[in-house]
Amino acid sequence: MPGGSLEVLVQTVGGGLAGVVVAGAWHAARQKTRWQAFDNFIEDWNGKPPRPGVPAHPGVMERLAILEDGQGTRAEVQEQQSGALLSLGAAVDQIRAWMEAQGKPPSPPQQRSA
């Protein structure tokens, strides 16, 4: 029976090697997604140069410099506020028009007591 024990040994070693290969492939696949996430982070940090048809994406340091200079946020906030005020004014106009169509004149704003 010495030949039988050699067969068992070969099968055991072969099965072990197959398990190691499968575990190594699984680990490599997981590491690839981790490296890809890290690569995305570095790309966001450094920014991207412009390409044909795609504007440049500034990196973190460029965006911080824009914020410190106060160039970017003021224009964005003013744009957002004016848009919000316009939409609020449009909503008020719609309510007034609806109330007038119903025959109910809009009442003046009431003072709140403190």
Number of C-alpha atoms within 10 A of each C-alpha: 5 6 8 9 10 11 11 11 12 12 12 12 12 12 12 12 12 12 12 12 12 12 12 12 12 12 11 12 12 12 12 12 11 12 12 12 12 12 12 12 12 13 15 14 16 15 17 14 11 11 8 6 6 9 10 12 16 18 16 15 12 14 15 13 12 14 13 11 10 11 11 14 13 11 11 11 11 11 12 12 12 12 12 12 12 12 12 12 12 12 12 12 12 12 13 16 15 14 14 12 10 9 9 11 12 12 8 6 6 6 6 5 4 3
